[in-house]
């Protein structure tokens, strides 16, 4: 006859400790992975905006401001960043796109890229 065996208090405590150790390792790693994924999504949008700015410049001989470019951020980026443009008449004329982190992305910091190829912070590109 096979009887169901109950767990002892020691076995339960050991199991709880193992689960706690795994959670202490996995949860921060997961959070960092999410933050990095959000940053990569924002950088892809920024590069698309730079491309649109260059197209606008070719057609109009000036870079667009936010209203002229009329770009809507995708929802997954919009919840983590706001953006603005800083136009510089030059020479050479250029525009810098700044993404300001918000919410859960605050700890990762802001991002910027310019039509001159400058990307900051360098360690995040």
C-alpha positions in Angstrom: 0.0 0.0 0.0 1.4 3.4 -1.0 0.6 6.2 1.5 1.0 9.9 0.6 4.0 11.4 2.5 3.7 14.8 4.1 6.5 17.3 4.0 8.4 18.1 7.1 9.0 21.6 8.3 12.7 21.4 7.4 11.9 20.3 3.8 9.4 23.2 3.4 12.0 25.7 4.7 14.7 24.4 2.4 12.3 24.7 -0.6 11.3 28.2 0.5 15.0 29.2 0.7 15.8 27.8 -2.7 12.8 29.6 -4.3 13.8 32.9 -2.6 17.4 32.6 -3.9 16.1 31.9 -7.4 13.7 34.9 -7.2 16.5 37.1 -6.0 18.5 36.3 -9.1 15.8 36.1 -11.7 13.7 39.2 -10.9 16.4 41.8 -11.3 17.7 40.1 -14.4 14.2 40.2 -15.9 13.8 43.9 -15.0 17.1 44.7 -16.7 16.1 42.8 -19.8 12.8 44.7 -20.0 14.6 48.1 -19.6 17.1 47.2 -22.3 14.3 46.1 -24.6 12.4 49.4 -24.0 15.7 51.3 -24.8 16.2 49.3 -28.1 12.6 50.0 -29.1 13.2 53.8 -28.5 16.4 53.7 -30.4 14.7 52.2 -33.4 12.1 54.9 -33.3 14.8 57.6 -33.0 16.6 56.3 -36.1 13.3 56.3 -38.0 12.8 59.9 -36.9 16.3 60.8 -38.1 15.5 59.3 -41.5 12.3 61.3 -41.7 14.1 64.4 -40.7 16.6 63.9 -43.5 13.8 63.4 -46.0 12.1 66.6 -44.7 15.4 68.5 -45.0 15.9 67.4 -48.6 12.4 68.7 -49.5 12.4 71.9 -47.4 16.1 72.8 -46.8 15.3 73.0 -43.0 14.7 70.4 -40.4 11.2 69.9 -39.0 10.0 70.7 -35.5 7.7 68.3 -33.6 4.5 69.7 -35.2 5.9 69.6 -38.7 7.2 66.0 -38.5 3.8 65.0 -37.0 5.2 61.7 -35.6 3.2 59.6 -33.1 5.3 57.3 -30.9 4.3 53.7 -30.8 2.5 52.8 -27.5 5.4 50.7 -26.1 7.7 53.7 -26.5 5.2 56.4 -25.6 4.8 54.9 -22.1 8.5 55.1 -21.4 9.7 58.2 -23.2 8.7 61.7 -24.2 10.7 63.5 -27.0 11.7 66.8 -28.4 13.7 68.2 -31.2 16.5 70.8 -30.9 17.2 72.4 -34.3 20.6 74.0 -35.0 20.8 76.3 -38.0 24.5 75.5 -38.3 26.6 75.5 -40.3 26.0 72.7 -40.9 22.3 72.6 -40.1 21.3 69.7 -37.8 18.7 68.5 -35.5 19.1 66.5 -32.2 16.3 64.2 -31.1 16.1 63.8 -27.3 14.1 61.1 -25.7 13.4 61.8 -22.0 12.9 58.7 -19.9 9.8 58.4 -17.7 8.2 55.8 -15.5 10.0 52.5 -15.2 12.6 53.7 -17.7 13.8 56.6 -15.5 16.7 54.6 -14.0 18.1 53.9 -17.5 18.3 57.6 -18.4 17.7 59.8 -21.4 18.8 59.2 -25.0 19.7 61.5 -27.9 20.8 61.3 -31.5 21.6 63.9 -34.0 21.6 64.2 -37.8 25.4 64.7 -37.4 25.7 61.1 -36.1 26.2 62.0 -32.4 24.6 59.4 -30.1 24.5 59.8 -26.4 25.1 58.3 -23.9 27.6 56.4 -25.9 27.5 53.3 -23.6 23.8 52.8 -24.3 24.1 52.7 -28.1 
